[in-house]
């Protein structure tokens, strides 16, 4: 029997993403965001939802873009740090030992240590209450060669992304391969 646990922000998997921005003075900033995902396929769009109080919120609006950085689980300490420190009070890139790199398609930095980087042009900002959902059109995806498969596609098992569990505020790695999508369910018709 199921037991009600109330209205909460629980959805799995929840990615632990690093969002890269520049402030108005051109200082690179990075913050952790777990509220993010895919929201459109054509044009390709992703979203990140940030609280208005964050330093990055203002930076995205001022610059009109941001990067989404997916780091491997070996960087979990740095990803956590970028979610608890404020860019208003220091250089989070330097403190976390991460390297800012200017993006090619938008005015925002990406994280050199990221396995996968999405360069996003801001197309819409939706006020949702405590958070603003920033929808960005993906103008380019960059991936480290070692996380690509033989066909040039990103291999999630090689990326080893960090997954956040919102209810328990804990991090996890990727689980086991279960089977190919749009295929394993075909015999149920």
C-alpha positions as CSV (number, residue, x, y, z in Angstrom):
1,X,0.0,0.0,0.0
2,X,1.2,3.5,-0.8
3,X,1.5,6.1,1.9
4,X,1.2,9.8,1.2
5,X,4.3,11.8,1.9
6,X,2.8,15.1,0.9
7,X,3.5,17.6,-1.9
8,X,7.3,17.7,-2.5
9,X,9.8,18.2,-5.2
10,X,10.6,14.6,-5.9
11,X,11.4,13.4,-9.4
12,X,14.1,10.9,-10.3
13,X,16.6,11.1,-11.7
14,X,17.4,14.7,-10.8
15,X,20.6,15.9,-12.4
16,X,23.2,17.9,-10.5
17,X,24.2,20.5,-13.1
18,X,26.6,23.3,-13.0
19,X,25.3,26.5,-14.6
20,X,27.9,28.9,-16.0
21,X,27.4,32.7,-16.3
22,X,29.3,35.9,-16.4
23,X,28.3,38.8,-14.3
24,X,28.0,42.4,-15.7
25,X,31.7,43.0,-15.0
26,X,32.7,39.8,-16.9
27,X,33.5,37.7,-13.8
28,X,32.8,34.0,-14.5
29,X,30.4,32.4,-12.0
30,X,29.2,28.8,-11.7
31,X,26.3,27.4,-9.5
32,X,24.8,24.0,-8.9
33,X,21.2,23.6,-10.1
34,X,19.3,20.4,-9.6
35,X,16.1,21.7,-11.1
36,X,16.9,21.3,-14.8
37,X,16.1,19.1,-17.8
38,X,15.0,18.8,-21.4
39,X,11.9,20.8,-22.4
40,X,11.8,20.8,-26.2
41,X,13.4,18.8,-29.1
42,X,13.0,21.1,-32.1
43,X,14.6,23.5,-31.5
44,X,16.6,21.7,-28.8
45,X,15.9,23.4,-25.5
46,X,16.8,22.8,-21.9
47,X,15.8,24.6,-18.7
48,X,17.2,25.4,-15.4
49,X,15.1,26.8,-12.6
50,X,16.9,29.2,-10.2
51,X,15.7,31.1,-7.1
52,X,15.6,34.9,-7.7
53,X,18.0,35.3,-4.7
54,X,20.9,33.5,-6.5
55,X,23.7,35.5,-8.1
56,X,23.3,33.5,-11.3
57,X,19.6,34.5,-11.7
58,X,20.6,38.1,-12.4
59,X,23.6,37.1,-14.6
60,X,21.4,35.0,-16.9
61,X,19.0,37.9,-17.4
62,X,21.8,40.4,-18.0
63,X,23.8,38.2,-20.4
64,X,21.0,36.4,-22.2
65,X,22.6,32.9,-22.0
66,X,24.2,30.3,-19.8
67,X,26.0,27.0,-20.0
68,X,24.9,23.7,-18.6
69,X,27.8,21.6,-17.4
70,X,27.6,17.9,-16.6
71,X,30.5,16.8,-14.5
72,X,31.4,13.2,-13.7
73,X,30.8,11.8,-10.2
74,X,34.5,12.2,-9.4
75,X,33.7,16.0,-9.1
76,X,30.9,15.6,-6.5
77,X,32.7,17.7,-3.9
78,X,33.2,20.6,-6.3
79,X,29.6,20.4,-7.6
80,X,28.3,20.4,-4.0
81,X,30.5,23.4,-3.1
82,X,29.2,25.4,-6.1
83,X,25.7,24.9,-4.6
84,X,26.5,26.2,-1.1
85,X,28.8,29.1,-1.8
86,X,27.8,32.4,-3.4
87,X,29.4,34.0,-6.4
88,X,28.7,37.4,-4.9
89,X,31.3,36.7,-2.2
90,X,34.2,35.2,-4.2
91,X,35.4,33.3,-7.2
92,X,33.8,29.9,-7.0
93,X,35.7,28.6,-10.0
94,X,39.0,29.2,-8.2
95,X,37.8,28.0,-4.8
96,X,36.5,24.7,-6.4
97,X,39.6,24.2,-8.5
98,X,37.6,24.4,-11.7
99,X,38.6,26.2,-14.9
100,X,36.3,28.7,-16.7
101,X,36.5,28.6,-20.5
102,X,34.7,31.2,-22.7
103,X,31.8,29.6,-24.6
104,X,31.9,30.0,-28.4
105,X,28.3,30.6,-29.2
106,X,27.1,32.7,-26.2
107,X,28.5,35.1,-23.6
108,X,29.0,32.6,-20.7
109,X,31.8,30.4,-19.4
110,X,31.8,26.7,-19.3
111,X,33.6,24.3,-17.0
112,X,36.7,22.8,-18.6
113,X,36.4,19.7,-16.4
114,X,32.9,19.0,-17.5
115,X,32.3,15.8,-19.6
116,X,29.5,17.5,-21.5
117,X,28.7,21.2,-22.0
118,X,25.5,22.8,-23.4
119,X,25.7,26.4,-24.7
120,X,22.3,27.9,-24.3
121,X,20.8,31.1,-25.5
122,X,18.0,32.4,-23.2
123,X,14.7,32.2,-25.1
124,X,12.2,32.6,-22.2
125,X,12.1,33.2,-18.5
126,X,9.0,31.9,-16.6
127,X,8.3,33.2,-13.1
128,X,7.0,30.2,-11.2
129,X,6.9,31.5,-7.6
130,X,10.2,31.0,-5.7
131,X,12.0,30.0,-8.9
132,X,12.4,31.4,-12.4
133,X,12.6,28.7,-15.1
134,X,15.1,29.8,-17.7
135,X,14.5,28.1,-21.0
136,X,17.6,28.0,-23.2
137,X,17.9,27.0,-26.8
138,X,20.9,24.7,-27.1
139,X,23.2,26.2,-29.7
140,X,26.0,23.7,-29.3
141,X,27.0,20.6,-27.2
142,X,30.6,19.9,-26.5
143,X,31.7,16.6,-25.1
144,X,35.0,15.1,-24.1
145,X,36.1,12.6,-26.7
146,X,36.5,9.9,-24.1
147,X,32.8,10.0,-23.3
148,X,31.7,9.4,-26.9
149,X,30.8,6.0,-28.3
150,X,32.0,4.6,-31.7
151,X,29.2,6.6,-33.5
152,X,30.1,9.9,-31.9
153,X,27.2,9.9,-29.5
154,X,27.5,10.8,-25.8
155,X,27.7,7.5,-23.7
156,X,26.1,8.2,-20.3
157,X,28.0,5.3,-18.8
158,X,31.2,7.0,-19.7
159,X,30.0,10.4,-18.5
160,X,29.0,9.0,-15.1
161,X,26.8,12.0,-14.2
162,X,26.0,13.1,-10.6
163,X,22.4,12.5,-9.6
164,X,20.7,14.4,-6.8
165,X,18.0,13.0,-4.5
166,X,16.0,16.0,-3.4
167,X,14.0,14.4,-0.6
168,X,17.1,13.2,1.2
169,X,19.6,15.8,-0.1
170,X,22.1,13.2,-1.2
171,X,24.1,12.4,-4.3
172,X,24.3,9.2,-6.3
173,X,26.0,7.8,-9.4
174,X,24.4,6.2,-12.4
175,X,22.7,2.8,-12.0
176,X,22.9,-0.3,-14.2
177,X,22.0,-0.5,-17.9
178,X,18.4,-1.9,-18.3
179,X,17.9,-2.2,-22.0
180,X,17.4,-0.2,-25.2
181,X,14.6,2.4,-25.3
182,X,11.8,2.1,-27.8
183,X,12.6,-1.6,-28.1
184,X,12.4,-3.6,-24.8
185,X,8.7,-2.9,-24.4
186,X,7.6,-4.0,-27.9
187,X,6.4,-7.5,-26.9
188,X,3.7,-6.1,-24.7
189,X,1.2,-5.1,-27.4
